Amino acid sequence: MLSILDSMHDQYTLQQLALRNGQDRPEIWIAYQGLIYDVSGSRLWFNGKHYEHWAGQDLTDELKDAPHTEAVFGRFKVIGEIKK
C-alpha cells in the first residue's frame, strides 16, 4: 500500500541521487531527512559543491555543522524522496 508521501513524490535510490552531483549530470540534488531537493539554481551549489559539502548525497547528518538551520531547505523544490 502506498503512503500519502509516496503518491506525492517520485522515489530515488541513493545511487540515483549520487548521479545528480553537478558533475555526472547537470542536475544538482541533495537530500535531507528523506526528501530530495533540487538546488541546481543556487549559485551556492555551483558545480555541485557548497563549501565542504558535495551534492548527490544525503546531508542530514551534516546539517549540525552548518551555519544555517533546516529552514534553508524551504527555498528549494522537493523533487522526490529517498527510496527505502
Helices and strands as residue ranges (DSSP letters): H 4-8, E 10-12, H 14-19, E 29-32, E 35-38, G 43-48, E 49-50, E 53-54, G 60-65, G 70-75, E 77-82
